[in-house]
Amino acid sequence: MSSNTPVLEAVSAQAAADRLLRWWQDTSDPLAPGGWLSLVGEGAADGGQVLREVGAQVASSVLVDATERTAEELLGEVLAALGLESRRYGGRRWISEVRALPERRLVLLTHVHRMGRTRRSYEAERLLTGTLKALCARTGLQVIAQVDAPALLRSGDAGLRLEPAGADPAPAPPAWPDEVRALALAEPRTVPPRAWAALVAGLRADDDHPVTEDALQAVPAEHDRWLEQRDDGVGFVDEAVAESLRRETGPETVTRVNRHMTAWLRTLAPELAHPDGWAAGGALGRYAAAGLAMHAAQADHEQKWTTQTLDELVARGELVAHLPQTALLDAARCAHYGGIGGNSAAADAAYLWDYGVVPATQPAWAAWLHLMATARSDDDFVAGLLASGIRLPWKAVWTRWRPPGGFHASFLAPGLVGETAEVRWHGRPAVAALGTPEVDVTIWDAHTGEQLAGPWPEDSVVPEDAHTALTRPDESGTGGAITTLDALEAAVPGTGMAHPSLLSAPVLTVGELAILGGPGGLFALSPAKGWEETAGTPGRAPLTGPYAAAGPTTPQHATPPGTADLRAVVGEDSFRPVKEDQLPAGLEEDGAREVLTGLGIPAFDESGLRLAPDDDAFLTAFTWPDDAAEAPETEGPFFHLGRWMGADVVLDGTGGEVFRVGDEDDPVDGALVASSLENFLAMTAQWLIGLRISATVDNSDEQYALRQHVSGELWMLDDTGSESAAWMYIFEND
């Protein structure tokens, strides 16, 4: 037995119900000590019927069919059946409520292997590897999940394997026709005739003799034991037949069919266009909306780690505008084997999910995608989305906003916006943004987002030379001058917020625009009329937590991380180049000399790191102390750069490495913090960007993701230096 093999006890279908009841009644039963077990059926064994029999004998048991449900939907149904109100508010509060249940409860989930809108869906795996463990951990719940797909189970999972119950009363014909085999390779389980014909064409790889829809009409009647007509097309009477056919199909054929379907559905896009999204236009549109991304996710599987087809699709705004959020997430998670690539619409979907931004309509979702793409300067995606035919209820006019997942120096300003007020700047309609951590007021052009004035600190909210420029809005155009912070705060509207943490500033209306703000900055939407119905969201965090890890979001054409980021973070004026003749004797490493005399070292003191090129001690000789926590492998000479968390930061004049010299009591491991001075400055920039963003993030899931972004960028810059615990110490211990 391999280490990935679940532990399954084989029983007959007749004995399964009794065995499950004994497990429920005997809490010391070792069958599944984790609180949940699987029931795997084989052949004609009906695990669903077994669970229904168990449910009939256990009072207050909960039975839910998981077919085509997402993990989020399924968990919501379970919590509702348990009578838990926490499901209405989102987040993970339901865990403590489950633990407080007054009595043990049994939850029975049928057809878990058929979760999701598509056959390849990740939703079943998501439930089994995350949600179920949280549902059963240290609670009074016990769960039995019918999982007729052993590949979904993991090492340590336990349960029962139902032995075959005998001959299938409806045996398969000697050879399935291509039409039926092709139907099993569809992703949505109901297939319109035109999509069925395309599936057959992909299976046969014969464009010269395409199957007609008329020819397909006779197939369901000929195979009515296995196929049935539905409102939207054709499907299998027993989905187990489709599952069996998929398992029998070779990977080359699967790849070919999915590649064909991806290309075919993409060419169909202009025909499917609908102002409310493809799915609103009919059966074929519903198939495309649900299935296109998942077909694309499986179009490169002959090369396991290649996701080119899906990644290229996700970059096309005219297509993605029509794809539901969960369809995009599901496909991206499957294609990327556990994560989601950064800086894309799929990553946008993952980060918005973390904040509970799950719009109810496709146009509203497309509007959020437009906002996110605008914030990350993806002009091609924005242009495609606007050409998609979707009727956007609102769109972003400009952004000065760090989108969820954003990790880049350009996203640091304006920082946290607590309130906004309408003002005039030399008569121009403008927005005063108040409440950032380091500054108090910045003035932005309401129509373009151009920064007009500020930032002004609190002790001089409106400098005297700006008194005539900054005025109140007034219909006569002669509004009075604004000279105090109190006057600005009095102008803040008494409106509600759009989102409790993501967009927490009161909504401001300026003409036809709605200005929204919060921890990430601010942006403008147009049209403003009625925008609240689609842009506003109650901010209900997902019950099931993050969907998948996504990479960091950066401006679309941002340069790779480097020392230029540090100039953007601490300011060009902070850098102090050193003249060649001022370099100390013994500082021989060419890279360090070039950095010191060219770019220079910035003067700053932030978050425990102080670089002091203006101090007399800068670049003075440093002797490695006897009580240092670690001894360097090099003999130096060493030169002083600054201080970091109570320890000296020094440069090795021979090798160019940078060290943090802690003493024996220092809690931070790893003296080597960078393999070169240039790396040290580039790493410092990423460290500071992460810390400044972290101070504005009020979302535990994004905080976790942010730590991963910082750690990942540090490793990419210097895999050796990033091993020092100094870099992540403040993130992990603050």
Disulfide bonds with the S-S distance in Angstrom:
none
